[in-house]
Amino acid sequence: MPRRRPGRPRRDENLQTRERVLAAATTLFARRGFDAVGLREVAASAGVDVATVAHHTGTKAQLYEACFARVFEAEKVVLEQAARRVRAASTARPRRTLAGLHELIDVFVDFLEQRPETTALWLRRWLEPHRHADLDQRYAAPLYELVEQLLVEAAATGSLVEPTPHVAVRSLVWAVHGHVVALAADPAGARGRREFRVFAHRWLDALYGTGSGGGTS
C-alpha cells in the first residue's frame, strides 16, 4: 500500500474541512447575505486560513453557490424518499395519495425546522430577486418540479384535482418558510409547531379531500 506523502491531508480530512467551511459560510450568508460576508470572516468562523477556504471552494461566488448546493443535496434526499413513497402508495391504491401527501408535508416541515439555515439562506437570496437568479433554477426548481409532478400524476389518475400544481407547491413552500421564520423569533414555540402542522394538514384536506376528488380510504 503506497505511503501518504508527509504533510498531505487524507481525503476524509479534506472532506471534513470542506464541510466545516461550508457550514460556517452557510450560517454567515444566511444571517447577512452575500455582500456582507468576506472570505476572511468565513475562514475565521471555520477555524482555518483564507487559503484553505479558497482551496476548497474557490471564489466567494463559488463558495456562495456551494452553500446552496449543500442544502439542496440534503433536502433532495429526504424529499425524493418521501416522493417515492407517495408514488408507490398512489400506484397501489390511488385513494391513498392524500395520505402520502400528508407525509410529504411532514417530511418537508421536519427538514426545515431542523435546518432553519436553509430558509434563511433562501430568503436572503430572494431579497434581491435578480441577483444569483440562476441558483433558483439549479437548487430550487428541481424540488418544486418533483412535487408538482406528483400532483400531475395524481390528477391524471383521478386521485385529486389540481389545475395549477406550480401555484399549489410554491404556496405551501412559502407558508413553511414563514413558519420557520416565526420559530426563529420564538425557538421554544411548541404551540406554534403544533398549530402549523394542523394548518398544513387542513390545507391539504381542503384542497384534495373527498369533496375535491381525493380521499384517504
N, C-alpha and C positions, 0 to 999 in steps of 0.2 A: 504494500500500500504506500503510495508516494507521500512523503512528509510535506506538511504545510510549511510554506516559507515563513521564516521568522517575521513577526510583526504584521502578517497578513490576516485580517479577521476572518473567522469562519462564516460560512453562508448564513447560518442561523443567527449569528451576531449581527450581520448586516441587516437581516430582516427585522430583528428586534430594534435596531437603531432607527431604521426607516419608519417602523410603526410608531416609535416614540416621537419622532419628528412630526409625522402626520397627525398624531393625536394632539400634540401641542399646537400645531398650526390650525387644526380644525377648531379647537377651543378659541383661539385668538381671532381667527377670521369670523367665527360665529358671533363673538362679542362685539367686534368693532368694524368689520368689513374689510374689503381688500386694501383700500388706500391707507388705512391707519395702522397697518401691521407691516413691520420690516423683518427681513431675514435674521438680523441680529437678535431681535426680540424672540423670534421662533427658536433660534439656537439656544438662547439663554433659558427659555422655558423647558426645552427638551434636554438641557444639560450637556450640549455638545457645542462645537465651534461652528462658525458660519461655513467654513469649507466643507464640513460634514453635511450640513443641510444642502448645500449646492450639489455635493456628490450624489446624494440620494434622490434629490427631487428637481435639480436644475434651477431655473429662474423662479422668481416669485410667482409669475403667472402659471408656470408649470406646477409649482407647489400648490397653488390655489386649486387648479384642476384636479390634482391628485387627491385633495381632500374630498372633493365631490365624488370622485371615482371610488374612494374608500367607503363612504357612507352608502353609495349606490350598491356596491357589491354586497354589503351586509344586508341591506333592505331587500335586494333582489333574491337572495337565498330564501328568506322567510316567506316572501310573497309568492315566489314560484312554487314552493312546497304547498302552501295553502291553496293556490290556484289549481294545482294538480288534484288536490282532494275535492275541490268544488267540481272540477270537470268529471272526475270519476263518479262522484255521487250523482251528478246530473245525468250521466250516461246510463248508470244502472237504474236510477229512479228519478226521472225528470222533476218530480214534485219535491225532491229533496234539495233542489237548487237553492231555495231560500235559506234553508238551514246552513248550507255551505257558505253562503254569502255572509251570514251572521258570524260564522267562524273566521272568515277572511277579515271582517272588520275588527274583530277582537285581536287578531294577529297584528294588524296594522297599528292599532292603538297601543298594544303592548310594546311594539318595537319603538315607536316614537316616545312613549313615556319613559322607556329605559334608556333611550339615546336622544335626549332633547336637543343635543347639539346639531342633529340633523335638521330639525325645524329651524333653529336659529341661523344655521348656515344658509339655508334656502331663503329665509325671509330677508336676510341681509342682501343676498343677490337680487331678489325681486324688488328691492327699494330702488334699484337702477335697472329697469327692465331692458334697456337697450345695450347695456354693457354685459359682456360674457354671456350673451343670449344663447350661444352655441352649447353652453353647458346644459341647458334645458333639453335640447334635442338628444344629447348623449346620455344624460343621467336622470332625467325626469320622464320624458316622453315614453321610453320603453316600458316603464312601470305603469303609467297611465294606460297604455295600449294593451298591456297584459290583462288588466281588469276589464277594460272596455270590450275586449274580445270575448271574455266570459259572458258578459251581458248580451253581446250579439248572438253568441251561440245559444244561450238560454232562450232568447227571444225567438230564434229560428225553430226551436222545438216546442214553442208554446208554453214554456215554463214560466215566463213572465212577459210583461210588455214594457219595453224601454225604447222610445223613439230617438232619444238623444243620449246615448251612453257616455259620450265625451263630457257632456254637461253634468251628468249624474256623478261620474267619477271625480271630476275636478271640484265639484261642490262638496263632496264628502272629504276629500283631501284637505281642502281649506278649513273645513269645520274641525278636523282633527288637529291641524296645525294651531288653530285658535285655542283649542283645548290645552295643548301643550304649553302655549304662551301663558294661559291662565294658571297652570300648575307652577310655572316658574315664579309667578308672583306669590303663590301660596303652596310651597312644596309639600306641606302636610295636609293638603286638601283632599282627604279621603272621601268626603261627601261629594266634592266636585268630580272625582274619578268615577264614583258610582253613578252619579246623575248623568254624566256624559255617556256612559255605556248604555244606560237605559234609553237616552235620547237617540243614540245611533241605531239601536235595535228597533225602536219605534219608527224611525225614519225609513228603515228598510221595509218594515211591515206595511207602512202606509203606502210605499211605492209598489211593493211587489207581493203583498199578502194576497189572500184568497180573493179579495174583491178586485184585484188588478190582474188576475190571470196566473198568479203564483200560488204557492202553498207550502206547507211543511209536512203534510201527511204522506 
